Amino acid sequence: MPILRLALAQTNPRLGDFSGNIDAIMGFVQKAASQGADLVAFGEMALTGYPIEDLATRPEFLHRARHELDDLATRLLSAGLGSTPVVIGFPNGPLALPATNPAHSPTAIAHNAAAVLQDGRVLGIYNKHHLPNYSVFDEHRNFRPGDSVMIVHVAGCDVAIAICEDIWRDGELMTSIADAHPGLLLVINGSPFEREKDEVRLPLVRNRAAQTKAHVAYLNLVGGQDDLVFDGDSFVVNASGKLLARSPQFVEDLLVVDLDLPDSRTNGAQIGDGFTVVQTGGTSRGHVALRTPAPAERNEDTREQIWNALVLGLRDYVQKNRFPSLILGLSGGIDSAVCAALAVDAIGNDRVFGVSMPSNYSSDHSMSDADDLADRLGIAIRTEAISSLVSPVEEQLGLNDVAAENLQARIRGIILMSLSNAEGHLVLTTGNKTEIAVGYSTIYGDSVGGFAPIRDVPKTLVWELAKWRNEAARRQNLVEPIPEASITKPPSAELRPGQLDQDTLPEYDVLDAMLDAYITRRLGRDEVVALGFDAPTVDRVISLVDRAEWKRRQGAIGPKISEMAFGRDRRLPVTFVRS
Amino acid sequence: MPILRLALAQTNPRLGDFSGNIDAIMGFVQKAASQGADLVAFGEMALTGYPIEDLATRPEFLHRARHELDDLATRLLSAGLGSTPVVIGFPNGPLALPATNPAHSPTAIAHNAAAVLQDGRVLGIYNKHHLPNYSVFDEHRNFRPGDSVMIVHVAGCDVAIAICEDIWRDGELMTSIADAHPGLLLVINGSPFEREKDEVRLPLVRNRAAQTKAHVAYLNLVGGQDDLVFDGDSFVVNASGKLLARSPQFVEDLLVVDLDLPDSRTNGAQIGDGFTVVQTGGTSRGHVALRTPAPAERNEDTREQIWNALVLGLRDYVQKNRFPSLILGLSGGIDSAVCAALAVDAIGNDRVFGVSMPSNYSSDHSMSDADDLADRLGIAIRTEAISSLVSPVEEQLGLNDVAAENLQARIRGIILMSLSNAEGHLVLTTGNKTEIAVGYSTIYGDSVGGFAPIRDVPKTLVWELAKWRNEAARRQNLVEPIPEASITKPPSAELRPGQLDQDTLPEYDVLDAMLDAYITRRLGRDEVVALGFDAPTVDRVISLVDRAEWKRRQGAIGPKISEMAFGRDRRLPVTFVRS
């Protein structure tokens, strides 16, 4: 039985940065080839970055991507790496359109594809069949489906190709792949992180291994792209579903593993309609010492995974957009404390700047908690009192009550944006998912900023993450970043003297459970009440959620960590009457 | 040949307002029945309002819609209107899902459907086959396709049913409909306004008339729903494509027309697989005097159509969300002048409030032009000078240059939001499409507001609309609403002394043409240059457009009037490197 030495390159592409991405790709192929790899694979759209969204409908972008793909093949050859077959995701277009095809989006002019490169050329292209069009995905909008199965004949083995959603759907594709009896099913993915998603990927892949009686290699991207975080976590199972190798999460990785596969069935020859066999030439390198790398330590602590996902999402937004630094308001509360800790973990304390903006209503402890936080994190903090900025506006316009409360938050927003304009920082907004759900923030006030790191983190989880982060520091004998007082004190927007959140909302544990039912699980009002919640409270919370839609539409993006994040996961009307 | 008296009810439903929508529906059926209609039709999703977006994936909403549909049928019967068949759009669900169907979005649990009601019951349901998933639509995300053709046998005639996109796609549905030889094809629609779209609808419908050899009735919704404006403009053609009747645009209407149709082929009996024939019972009312209403005066002036679309979009956002009034900043410039005029046309001058917010840099003429505008429109205007609000912030933070310029805009934003909080107005933001394209606005400054009436109007068109609106007033011997000075003076953001827009941007006619090429027509950089533009300018403008994506994401919604409006029409990454 031939041994296939498979190299899975788990990369973090930067969207549109062709030259940067290709430099990185070259490096990974070099490294894989030096380890004797028979086949090197990259993730879904690894050439361009992912998702490309409506860029897929722009011919210029598609022409450029194809040009760069061809150029990559040439450069690999020139670098003496031409003999190693490479599989890489890219957008395949622009396609000639049939004038009116009822099944396709009229603006879709490309396939989501994988190219096979060798000897300076593109040997073949596989087009993704199943185009996800739910959750955050709009692939039916932007791509046309493929209809052919690809088998790559390499090193005496048959390797079937699939892309992401392809293995999530039953139907003709998986059946055809099984019928071809490949030794390996190589699936390249752009699969975003969601808490507990790994609990779904592994069983799914095991099912496909059983169905195809083949090894299955699941290769994912890693890195942040706007609101999505690709968590890596690539892995390989054998035909019995046994886990053979696994990459870590949240970092780039090259996973090289030897797979003992059955002989090829195709021998590189075409096998019939609906199948494309790509013959890569060359034989197995006849590997002597079998490589079976130990699967990466799997971190089962969800809180740690979420923290790392948030850090990566934030870091990549900063780095990929070339921001020099971050700035955020420090209220002494838990939300800004967690955001500050994430920021420091993401880009280092010398590039994170805090601003304390006390008013007449800020408690003494909130100022000292902000200073304590800054001290623990080692970040610069400045104080900009707001009272003398607030009162001229308040007096000129004659404001009180809600208008005066909101004014304070908006003056704070102006301070942060002014410092951003003057000094070049990216402003972070520190709102959590619970307050975004019920609209409990001042638009153009505390919601101001370019990125919202905990936008998809419910309040109860914010506390959990804060506690976990301190525990993690303790375990390593490092300074606990978040002041205990910020964790234990009751939350308050501090817009009025003595104001506490609980005065107007249910307890957070009740509220978060209610929101999870209504938002994530899409339960209706009666079903939420049936779970045991107080009916008038349910009605009030639902009303707050629905009426906050317009604010959410104007909010900054932030990393998705749940199955239902505000934004592309949840597209609802602003003008909507709940009657 | 039997005469079918067809009543097309062009209604303006309010999303989610079941009781309000049903009261209106009852009224239209009553009126149609009193005119002897054989069949009364309503538009796509007329029961619920449209589009319902992800509400289609929420079982509670679907159960409610079905309940209300059944209730409507019962109420019609109780009101003595049971004998008149009614066709009405609604969401048909929740459906039992097959566990994993490769063709469907896993969250789609409903059809986009039309129900046939009579005698207190739902006689049949047609499910839309072709689900648009491009432009602003996400119907493949939210619905599952139908697969059966419906023929309604009424008054001795066969009436085939289709919904919107169904007639835009060639394929099995249209062929099957043609094969059934109906006398009439009734298409119910939720077709949003786009300038020059009527030039496409009528030829399309004529083609379908020729293909089916049937009369075709095209019934549309009317009204604003968030960023979409449904323009009505329902019409009927005969089998030769001759226009028989037409509703006006932008207003509700009941169009009753007698159609001389061929005898039924089905006679109410089923005709085979893939077809559902709904027998409505009763015969033609044997109409004596044939009704052939004169087609509504068709307004061919695009500027007037656009103005009316903008007014309707704004009015409905205000009314449907129950805002008592509008407030906006009046700079003396053309953008705020046009927005103010739209606002007054939408809801009346007693509910529109202007705020002049001069700084030290505002020219004398801008203040007087603002007063002149307010006087012409008959709206209240107040003046809130900003210098003493700006300087404390400027001094405390030590701001100058861009930061100081942006501060002024943000103080103005705070004033408008404060007055909104205090007095209950909806704030309008007055940005036009050109400045939104190049990011030439201060986020959280002039971009502040809940609705953006001219968001999809390029600067050059803003001028055209202003001139048209003054002409229209002149023709009716009314006061021209927009001061001539606001139209003729060079535009300026007035953030620096003597600052003019042209100092940093190409002339607006050049810029708008460039943006149309890059944005609407999706041309690439080289193609735009090839149109004859200066290459460095193209590069600079493209860079501005790409880098402004994050600002656009946070912008207020406003009415779509073009084929490519920022927002759901154009989904592009924020993190994107143009290399």
Chai-1 contact restraints between the chains, C-beta under 6 A:
chainA,res_idxA,chainB,res_idxB,connection_type,confidence,min_distance_angstrom,max_distance_angstrom,comment,restraint_id
A,R14,B,V577,contact,1.0,0.0,6.0,A-B,restraint_1
A,L15,B,P573,contact,1.0,0.0,6.0,A-B,restraint_2
A,L15,B,T575,contact,1.0,0.0,6.0,A-B,restraint_3
A,L15,B,F576,contact,1.0,0.0,6.0,A-B,restraint_4
A,G16,B,F576,contact,1.0,0.0,6.0,A-B,restraint_5
A,G16,B,V577,contact,1.0,0.0,6.0,A-B,restraint_6
A,D17,B,V577,contact,1.0,0.0,6.0,A-B,restraint_7
A,D17,B,S579,contact,1.0,0.0,6.0,A-B,restraint_8
A,F18,B,S579,contact,1.0,0.0,6.0,A-B,restraint_9
A,S19,B,S579,contact,1.0,0.0,6.0,A-B,restraint_10
A,E53,B,R571,contact,1.0,0.0,6.0,A-B,restraint_11
A,E53,B,L572,contact,1.0,0.0,6.0,A-B,restraint_12
A,E53,B,P573,contact,1.0,0.0,6.0,A-B,restraint_13
A,D54,B,R571,contact,1.0,0.0,6.0,A-B,restraint_14
A,D54,B,L572,contact,1.0,0.0,6.0,A-B,restraint_15
A,R58,B,R522,contact,1.0,0.0,6.0,A-B,restraint_16
A,E60,B,G524,contact,1.0,0.0,6.0,A-B,restraint_17
A,T100,B,D170,contact,1.0,0.0,6.0,A-B,restraint_18
A,P102,B,H130,contact,1.0,0.0,6.0,A-B,restraint_19
A,P102,B,R169,contact,1.0,0.0,6.0,A-B,restraint_20
A,P102,B,G171,contact,1.0,0.0,6.0,A-B,restraint_21
A,S105,B,N133,contact,1.0,0.0,6.0,A-B,restraint_22
A,S105,B,Y134,contact,1.0,0.0,6.0,A-B,restraint_23
A,P106,B,Y134,contact,1.0,0.0,6.0,A-B,restraint_24
A,T107,B,Y134,contact,1.0,0.0,6.0,A-B,restraint_25
A,H130,B,P102,contact,1.0,0.0,6.0,A-B,restraint_26
A,N133,B,S105,contact,1.0,0.0,6.0,A-B,restraint_27
A,N133,B,H140,contact,1.0,0.0,6.0,A-B,restraint_28
A,N133,B,R141,contact,1.0,0.0,6.0,A-B,restraint_29
A,Y134,B,S105,contact,1.0,0.0,6.0,A-B,restraint_30
A,Y134,B,P106,contact,1.0,0.0,6.0,A-B,restraint_31
A,Y134,B,T107,contact,1.0,0.0,6.0,A-B,restraint_32
A,Y134,B,R141,contact,1.0,0.0,6.0,A-B,restraint_33
A,H140,B,N133,contact,1.0,0.0,6.0,A-B,restraint_34
A,H140,B,H140,contact,1.0,0.0,6.0,A-B,restraint_35
A,R141,B,N133,contact,1.0,0.0,6.0,A-B,restraint_36
A,R141,B,Y134,contact,1.0,0.0,6.0,A-B,restraint_37
A,R169,B,P102,contact,1.0,0.0,6.0,A-B,restraint_38
A,D170,B,T100,contact,1.0,0.0,6.0,A-B,restraint_39
A,G171,B,P102,contact,1.0,0.0,6.0,A-B,restraint_40
A,Q225,B,T575,contact,1.0,0.0,6.0,A-B,restraint_41
A,D226,B,P573,contact,1.0,0.0,6.0,A-B,restraint_42
A,D226,B,V574,contact,1.0,0.0,6.0,A-B,restraint_43
A,D226,B,T575,contact,1.0,0.0,6.0,A-B,restraint_44
A,K320,B,T575,contact,1.0,0.0,6.0,A-B,restraint_45
A,N321,B,T575,contact,1.0,0.0,6.0,A-B,restraint_46
A,S388,B,P392,contact,1.0,0.0,6.0,A-B,restraint_47
A,L389,B,P392,contact,1.0,0.0,6.0,A-B,restraint_48
A,L389,B,V393,contact,1.0,0.0,6.0,A-B,restraint_49
A,P392,B,S388,contact,1.0,0.0,6.0,A-B,restraint_50
A,P392,B,L389,contact,1.0,0.0,6.0,A-B,restraint_51
A,V393,B,L389,contact,1.0,0.0,6.0,A-B,restraint_52
A,L397,B,S418,contact,1.0,0.0,6.0,A-B,restraint_53
A,L399,B,S418,contact,1.0,0.0,6.0,A-B,restraint_54
A,L399,B,A422,contact,1.0,0.0,6.0,A-B,restraint_55
A,V402,B,N421,contact,1.0,0.0,6.0,A-B,restraint_56
A,A403,B,S418,contact,1.0,0.0,6.0,A-B,restraint_57
A,A403,B,N421,contact,1.0,0.0,6.0,A-B,restraint_58
A,A403,B,A422,contact,1.0,0.0,6.0,A-B,restraint_59
A,N406,B,N421,contact,1.0,0.0,6.0,A-B,restraint_60
A,L407,B,S418,contact,1.0,0.0,6.0,A-B,restraint_61
A,R410,B,I414,contact,1.0,0.0,6.0,A-B,restraint_62
A,I414,B,R410,contact,1.0,0.0,6.0,A-B,restraint_63
A,S418,B,L397,contact,1.0,0.0,6.0,A-B,restraint_64
A,S418,B,L399,contact,1.0,0.0,6.0,A-B,restraint_65
A,S418,B,A403,contact,1.0,0.0,6.0,A-B,restraint_66
A,S418,B,L407,contact,1.0,0.0,6.0,A-B,restraint_67
A,N421,B,V402,contact,1.0,0.0,6.0,A-B,restraint_68
A,N421,B,A403,contact,1.0,0.0,6.0,A-B,restraint_69
A,N421,B,N406,contact,1.0,0.0,6.0,A-B,restraint_70
A,A422,B,L399,contact,1.0,0.0,6.0,A-B,restraint_71
A,A422,B,A403,contact,1.0,0.0,6.0,A-B,restraint_72
A,Y444,B,Y444,contact,1.0,0.0,6.0,A-B,restraint_73
A,Y444,B,V448,contact,1.0,0.0,6.0,A-B,restraint_74
A,V448,B,Y444,contact,1.0,0.0,6.0,A-B,restraint_75
A,G450,B,W550,contact,1.0,0.0,6.0,A-B,restraint_76
A,R522,B,R58,contact,1.0,0.0,6.0,A-B,restraint_77
A,G524,B,E60,contact,1.0,0.0,6.0,A-B,restraint_78
A,Q554,B,Q554,contact,1.0,0.0,6.0,A-B,restraint_79
A,R571,B,E53,contact,1.0,0.0,6.0,A-B,restraint_80
A,R571,B,D54,contact,1.0,0.0,6.0,A-B,restraint_81
A,L572,B,E53,contact,1.0,0.0,6.0,A-B,restraint_82
A,L572,B,D54,contact,1.0,0.0,6.0,A-B,restraint_83
A,P573,B,L15,contact,1.0,0.0,6.0,A-B,restraint_84
A,P573,B,E53,contact,1.0,0.0,6.0,A-B,restraint_85
A,P573,B,D226,contact,1.0,0.0,6.0,A-B,restraint_86
A,V574,B,D226,contact,1.0,0.0,6.0,A-B,restraint_87
A,T575,B,L15,contact,1.0,0.0,6.0,A-B,restraint_88
A,T575,B,Q225,contact,1.0,0.0,6.0,A-B,restraint_89
A,T575,B,D226,contact,1.0,0.0,6.0,A-B,restraint_90
A,T575,B,K320,contact,1.0,0.0,6.0,A-B,restraint_91
A,T575,B,N321,contact,1.0,0.0,6.0,A-B,restraint_92
A,F576,B,L15,contact,1.0,0.0,6.0,A-B,restraint_93
A,F576,B,G16,contact,1.0,0.0,6.0,A-B,restraint_94
A,V577,B,R14,contact,1.0,0.0,6.0,A-B,restraint_95
A,V577,B,G16,contact,1.0,0.0,6.0,A-B,restraint_96
A,V577,B,D17,contact,1.0,0.0,6.0,A-B,restraint_97
A,S579,B,D17,contact,1.0,0.0,6.0,A-B,restraint_98
A,S579,B,F18,contact,1.0,0.0,6.0,A-B,restraint_99
A,S579,B,S19,contact,1.0,0.0,6.0,A-B,restraint_100
